[in-house]
Amino acid sequence: MAQEQNTPVYSEQEQIRRDKLAALREAGHDPYLLTKVPVDTKSSQIKADYDAYEGKDVTLAGRMMTRRIMGKASFAHMLDTDGEIQFYIRKDDVGEETYAAFKDMDIGDVVCVRGKVFKTKTGEISIHTEELTLLAKCLKPLPEKFHGLTDMDLRYRQRYLDMIVNPEVRDTFRKRSQIITAMRTFLESRGFMEVETPVLHTQAGGAAARPFITHHNTLDIDMYLRIALELHLKRLIVGGFDRVYEIGRVFRNEGMDTKHNPEFTMMELYQAFTDFHGMMDITEDMFRYIARAVNGTAQVQYGDVLIDLEKPFARLSMVEAVKKYSGVDFDEIHTLEEARAAADERKIHYEKRHQKGDILNLFFDEYVEENLVQPTFIYGHPVEISPLAKKMPENPAYTERFEVFILGREHGNAFSELNDPIDQRQRFEAQAALKAMGDEEAQGVDEDFLNALEIGMPPTGGLGVGVDRLVMLLTATPSIRDVLLFPTMKPMD
């Protein structure tokens, strides 16, 4: 018995458009056969310098978004990569056949217009059409322009449609590109070299996160999509490069919300012969530089809050911050039992494996993070949650590590990097023990990285910045999905 085929069901409008395409092909005018198009101008160029373009012959291409037919002459608006521009078309100028073809086109069709630049009686910059060509047929009706595309789930799933009908979305992603360019410019001005490191790892490390696991058939081994860039970049410091950075995708098999997506973009940099104080200076200077370069100011209006990147960032130790916002002083808590008692009193849930430092971090999450609205460095993280950072010489229970918080969310994480291979092995082994106890975010023992440290890594400062969150900040965007072109979505079926 032959397998039943799934026959597409089209709406009335979709069928009409398909019939028009069939008629075009029947008449020998298949738009999809066209290849190169002699586009020489963008709408933004004409609007920015009308005097230079007035009366000039130009060729533009884009998507027809509106049309007003008025007998033998009509007006339409075309959307190209930079914005909309009007074109005016007359039967007497283009001929009866072309004008009839224009009248038979649909909103959403991709067209090429050649003509002269002029202004209408109302002062609107326009193209007086001399030649019009259909480049691609839009077979599905676009959402009505007045109402736009408001279904957020559909906007994320069909970003191409979102960008057509919501032009501010394209502005966000232009700004994202500018932010990353400014980041590169800043780092290269400081002598950092951009590198690329593997995405597939044989050992998941460099962060506390649950990895995605895949399998390499030829080698017959499980591999992991990287959860951080750190360990390979530090190998390069061992190898003799003193300033390196990478901007790339990392992958964490974790929850999804307005601040988290399973794949996201990180920038990590490592600089030899400096420490976490040097990383604070770089972080503050870089955020300020990027904001000025992209927005023209280091003050960001985010909803009702004015974020001031011009002022020096506040600096608080984690213990000070927890004391300030919870009233609990961990300098006065000396044992695990006392830490558990404090957590029990405040109804903060902890697990059996959690040590005193872990419980301090739980207090921080509960009481502090949401209060850090203006740029703030939180430093002095417990050693239990910082397996790759140097201990503070004056207080080895804590590390030379900081996170930078803005708007109640982390935007960066940095260390004086641990370069003692013996201490590092002990911390890896402690992490491996936690992993064996069921902690899916704990790291294992990376023998090759330990081997690199045994060769000798100089004192080094390292910094990781979440690029997507920085874009959210500088575009005043509430959700990470709004700054990812194609966020992870559950399949419709």
C-alpha positions in Angstrom: 0.0 0.0 0.0 1.5 3.3 -1.0 2.3 5.7 1.8 -0.1 8.5 2.1 1.4 11.9 1.3 0.9 15.0 3.4 -0.8 17.5 1.1 -0.2 21.1 2.2 -3.4 23.1 2.9 -3.2 26.8 1.9 -5.3 29.6 3.0 -7.3 31.5 0.3 -4.7 34.3 0.2 -1.8 31.8 0.0 -3.5 30.0 -2.9 -4.1 33.2 -4.8 -0.4 34.1 -4.5 0.7 30.6 -5.7 -1.7 30.9 -8.6 0.0 34.2 -9.5 3.4 32.6 -9.4 2.2 29.8 -11.6 0.9 32.3 -14.1 4.2 34.1 -14.1 6.1 30.9 -14.8 3.6 30.0 -17.5 4.3 33.4 -19.2 8.1 32.8 -19.0 8.6 35.3 -16.1 9.8 33.0 -13.3 11.2 35.5 -10.7 13.4 32.8 -9.1 15.5 32.5 -12.2 17.0 35.9 -11.8 20.5 36.0 -10.3 22.6 39.1 -10.0 20.8 42.4 -9.4 22.6 45.8 -10.2 21.8 47.4 -6.8 24.0 50.5 -6.3 22.2 52.6 -3.6 20.5 52.1 -0.2 17.6 54.1 1.1 19.7 55.5 4.0 22.2 57.0 1.6 19.5 58.9 -0.3 17.8 60.1 2.9 21.1 61.2 4.5 22.2 63.3 1.5 19.2 64.1 -0.7 20.9 67.1 -2.4 23.7 64.8 -3.7 21.1 62.3 -5.1 18.4 64.6 -6.4 17.7 63.7 -10.1 20.3 61.0 -10.0 19.5 57.5 -11.5 19.7 54.9 -8.8 18.9 51.2 -8.4 17.5 49.8 -5.1 16.1 46.5 -4.1 13.9 45.4 -1.2 10.5 44.2 0.0 7.3 46.1 -1.0 5.5 46.9 2.2 2.7 49.3 1.2 1.0 50.2 -2.1 -1.5 52.8 -3.2 -2.9 52.3 -6.7 -4.4 55.4 -8.3 -5.4 54.5 -11.9 -2.4 55.1 -14.2 0.0 56.1 -11.4 0.7 54.6 -8.0 2.8 54.9 -4.9 4.5 52.1 -2.9 7.0 51.8 -0.1 10.0 49.4 -0.3 11.9 48.1 2.7 15.6 47.6 2.1 18.3 46.7 4.6 18.4 50.2 6.1 14.8 51.3 6.1 11.8 52.2 3.9 11.7 54.5 0.9 8.8 55.4 -1.4 8.7 54.8 -5.1 6.3 56.4 -7.6 5.4 54.4 -10.7 3.4 55.6 -13.8 2.1 53.5 -16.7 3.4 56.1 -19.2 7.0 55.7 -17.8 7.3 51.9 -17.5 4.9 50.7 -20.1 1.6 48.9 -19.9 3.0 45.4 -19.3 5.3 46.4 -16.4 2.5 48.5 -14.8 0.1 45.6 -15.1 2.7 43.4 -13.5 3.1 45.9 -10.7 -0.6 46.0 -10.0 -0.6 42.2 -9.8 2.2 42.1 -7.3 1.5 41.5 -3.6 2.7 43.1 -0.3 5.8 41.3 0.7 7.1 40.7 -2.8 10.8 41.4 -3.3 11.4 43.9 -6.1 14.2 45.9 -7.8 13.5 49.6 -8.7 15.5 51.7 -11.0 14.7 55.4 -11.3 15.5 59.0 -10.5 15.4 60.5 -7.0 12.9 63.3 -6.4 10.6 64.7 -3.7 6.8 64.6 -3.9 4.6 67.7 -3.4 4.4 66.7 0.3 8.2 66.6 0.5 8.7 62.9 0.8 11.9 61.6 -0.8 11.0 59.1 -3.5 12.2 57.2 -6.5 10.5 58.0 -9.9 10.4 54.5 -11.3 11.7 53.8 -14.8 12.2 50.1 -14.4 10.6 47.6 -12.0 11.5 43.9 -11.6 10.1 41.2 -9.4 12.9 39.3 -7.7 11.0 36.9 -5.4 7.3 36.2 -4.8 6.0 36.4 -1.2 3.8 33.4 -1.0 2.4 34.1 2.5 0.6 37.3 3.6 2.6 39.4 6.0 1.0 40.4 9.3 -1.0 43.6 9.0 1.4 46.5 9.2 -0.8 48.5 11.7 -0.9 45.8 14.3 2.5 44.3 13.5 3.7 41.0 14.8 3.0 40.9 18.5 3.0 37.2 19.4 6.4 36.9 21.1 6.7 33.1 20.7 6.1 33.5 16.9 8.5 36.4 16.8 11.3 34.3 18.3 10.5 31.3 16.1 10.3 33.3 12.9 12.9 36.0 13.4 13.0 36.7 9.7 9.3 37.7 9.8 9.9 39.7 13.0 12.6 41.7 11.4 10.4 42.6 8.4 7.4 43.9 10.3 9.2 45.2 13.5 12.1 47.4 12.2 13.3 48.2 15.8 14.4 44.5 16.0 16.9 45.0 13.2 18.2 48.1 15.1 18.8 45.9 18.1 20.9 43.4 16.1 22.8 46.2 14.4 23.7 47.5 17.8 24.7 44.0 18.9 27.2 43.9 16.0 28.5 47.3 17.0 29.0 46.3 20.6 31.1 43.2 19.6 33.1 45.4 17.2 33.7 47.9 19.9 34.8 45.1 22.3 37.3 43.9 19.8 38.6 47.4 19.1 39.1 48.0 22.9 40.9 44.8 23.5 43.2 45.1 20.5 44.1 48.6 21.5 45.3 47.0 24.8 47.5 44.5 23.0 45.2 41.5 23.2 45.3 38.9 20.4 42.1 37.2 19.3 42.3 33.4 19.1 40.0 30.4 18.5 39.9 27.3 20.7 37.9 24.0 20.4 34.2 23.8 20.9 34.3 20.0 21.4 36.1 19.1 24.6 37.0 15.7 26.0 36.6 17.1 29.5 34.0 19.7 30.5 35.7 22.3 32.6 36.2 26.0 33.2 32.9 26.7 34.9 30.3 25.1 37.2 27.7 24.0 34.7 26.0 20.9 33.3 27.3 20.2 29.8 25.8 18.9 26.6 27.2 15.5 25.7 27.7 14.2 22.2 29.6 11.2 20.7 32.5 11.1 18.3 31.9 8.0 16.2 35.4 7.6 14.7 37.1 7.9 18.1 34.2 6.1 19.8 34.3 8.6 22.8 31.9 10.9 24.4 32.6 14.6 24.0 31.2 17.8 25.5 30.2 21.1 24.0 32.3 23.6 25.8 30.8 25.3 28.9 33.6 27.9 29.0 36.6 29.1 27.1 38.9 29.3 30.1 41.1 26.2 30.2 42.3 26.3 26.6 43.0 30.1 26.8 45.2 29.6 29.9 47.1 26.9 28.0 48.1 29.7 25.6 49.4 31.8 28.5 51.5 28.9 29.4 52.7 28.7 25.8 54.0 32.3 25.8 51.2 34.6 24.7 50.7 37.2 27.4 47.4 38.7 26.3 44.7 36.6 24.5 40.9 36.7 24.1 38.1 34.8 22.4 34.5 35.7 21.6 32.6 32.5 21.0 29.5 30.4 21.8 29.4 28.3 24.9 26.8 25.7 25.8 25.2 24.8 29.2 22.5 22.2 29.6 20.5 24.2 32.0 17.2 26.1 32.5 15.9 28.8 30.2 14.5 32.2 31.4 14.9 35.9 30.6 18.6 35.7 31.6 19.6 32.3 30.3 19.7 30.4 27.0 21.4 27.0 26.5 23.8 28.5 24.0 25.2 32.0 24.5 28.2 34.2 23.6 31.1 34.7 26.0 34.1 36.9 25.8 37.0 35.6 27.8 40.4 37.3 28.1 43.6 36.4 29.9 46.6 38.7 30.7 49.9 37.5 32.2 51.5 39.4 35.0 48.4 41.0 36.5 45.7 40.0 39.0 42.0 40.4 39.7 42.5 44.1 40.5 43.9 44.6 37.0 40.8 42.7 35.7 38.5 45.1 37.6 40.2 48.1 35.8 39.9 46.4 32.4 36.2 45.5 33.0 35.3 49.1 34.1 37.2 50.7 31.2 35.8 48.3 28.6 32.2 48.7 29.6 32.5 52.4 29.6 34.3 52.5 26.3 31.7 50.2 24.6 28.8 52.2 25.9 30.3 55.5 24.6 31.2 54.0 21.3 27.8 52.5 20.6 25.4 54.9 22.4 27.4 58.0 22.6 27.2 58.0 26.4 28.1 55.8 29.3 24.8 56.4 30.9 22.1 53.9 30.0 18.4 54.5 30.5 17.0 51.1 31.3 13.3 51.4 31.9 12.9 53.7 34.9 16.5 53.3 36.0 19.5 55.3 34.8 22.6 53.1 34.9 25.7 55.2 35.2 28.8 53.5 33.8 30.7 56.9 34.0 31.1 56.7 37.8 33.6 54.4 39.4 32.0 51.0 40.0 31.3 50.2 43.6 33.4 47.4 45.3 32.2 45.1 48.1 33.4 41.8 49.4 30.8 39.0 49.3 30.9 38.9 53.1 30.3 42.6 53.4 27.5 42.5 50.9 25.7 39.6 52.7 26.1 41.5 56.0 24.8 44.7 54.5 21.6 43.1 53.0 20.9 40.2 55.3 22.4 41.3 58.6 24.3 38.0 58.9 28.1 38.4 59.4 29.9 35.4 58.0 33.1 36.7 59.6 31.5 35.7 62.9 30.5 32.2 61.5 33.4 29.9 62.0 32.1 26.4 61.4 29.8 24.5 59.0 27.4 23.9 61.8 27.1 27.6 62.5 26.5 28.3 58.8 23.8 25.7 58.6 22.1 27.1 61.7 22.1 30.6 60.1 20.6 29.1 57.0 18.0 27.2 58.9 17.0 30.4 60.8 16.5 32.2 57.5 14.8 29.2 55.8 17.5 29.0 53.1 17.6 25.5 51.6 21.1 23.9 51.4 22.2 20.4 50.5 24.2 18.0 52.6 27.3 18.4 50.4 27.3 22.2 50.9 30.2 23.7 52.9 30.3 27.0 54.7 31.3 28.9 51.6 28.5 27.4 49.6 26.0 28.6 52.2 27.5 32.1 52.1 26.8 32.0 48.4 23.2 30.9 49.0 22.8 33.9 51.3 24.2 36.1 48.5 21.8 34.8 46.0 18.8 35.2 48.3 19.6 38.6 49.8 22.1 40.5 47.7 22.0 40.0 44.0 18.7 41.8 43.2 19.9 44.9 45.1 23.0 45.4 43.0 21.4 47.7 40.4 24.3 50.2 39.7 27.6 48.7 38.6 29.2 46.8 41.5 32.2 44.5 41.9 31.6 41.7 44.4 34.9 40.1 45.3 36.3 37.6 47.8 34.3 34.5 46.8 34.6 31.4 48.9 37.2 28.8 47.8 34.4 26.1 47.6 32.8 27.9 44.6 36.0 29.1 43.0 38.0 26.1 41.9 40.2 28.0 39.4 40.9 31.2 41.4 43.9 32.0 43.7 43.3 32.0 47.4 43.6 35.3 49.2 47.0 35.2 51.1 45.5 37.0 54.1 42.4 34.7 54.2 42.7 31.4 52.4 39.0 30.6 52.8 38.3 33.2 50.1 39.7 33.8 46.7 40.9 36.6 44.5 37.8 36.5 42.4 35.1 39.0 41.5 31.8 39.2 39.7 30.4 42.5 38.3 26.7 43.0 38.8 24.4 45.5 37.1 20.6 45.6 37.3 20.7 42.7 39.7 22.4 40.3 37.3 26.0 39.1 36.8 27.7 40.6 33.7 31.2 39.3 34.3 33.4 37.0 36.3 37.2 37.2 36.9 40.0 35.8 38.9 43.6 36.0 39.8 44.1 32.7 38.1 45.3 29.7 40.1 48.7 28.8 38.7 49.8 26.3 41.5 49.4 22.9 39.9 49.4 21.1 43.2 46.6 23.2 44.7 44.8 23.0 41.3 44.9 19.2 41.4 43.5 19.1 44.9 40.6 21.4 43.9 39.9 19.3 40.8 39.8 16.2 42.9 37.4 17.9 45.4 35.2 18.8 42.4 35.5 15.2 41.1 34.3 13.9 44.5 31.3 16.2 44.3 30.6 15.0 40.7 30.7 11.4 42.0 28.1 12.4 44.6 25.7 13.5 41.9 26.7 17.2 41.4 26.2 17.5 37.6 27.8 21.0 37.6 31.0 19.9 39.2 34.2 19.7 37.1 36.4 16.6 36.7 40.2 16.3 36.8 41.7 17.8 33.6 45.1 16.0 33.4 46.3 17.9 30.3 45.5 21.3 31.9 47.4 20.2 35.1 50.3 19.2 32.9 50.3 22.7 31.3 50.3 24.2 34.8 53.3 22.0 35.8 55.2 23.5 32.8 54.6 26.8 34.5 52.0 29.6 34.1 52.9 33.1 35.1 50.7 35.1 37.4 47.6 35.8 35.3 44.4 37.7 35.5 41.3 36.3 33.6 37.9 37.8 32.8 34.7 36.4 31.3 31.9 38.6 30.1 28.5 37.5 29.0 28.1 39.3 25.7 24.3 38.8 25.4 23.7 40.4 28.8 25.9 43.3 27.9 23.8 43.7 24.7 20.7 43.6 26.9 22.1 46.3 29.1 23.1 48.7 26.3 19.9 48.2 24.3 17.7 48.4 27.4 16.2 45.0 26.5 14.4 42.8 29.1 15.0 39.3 27.8 18.0 37.5 26.4 15.8 36.1 23.6 15.4 39.7 22.3 19.2 39.9 21.7 19.7 36.4 20.2 18.8 36.2 16.5 17.6 32.6 16.9 17.0 31.7 20.6 16.5 28.1 21.6 12.8 27.2 21.3 10.9 24.0 22.0 9.8 22.4 18.7 6.1 23.2 17.8 5.3 19.5 17.4 
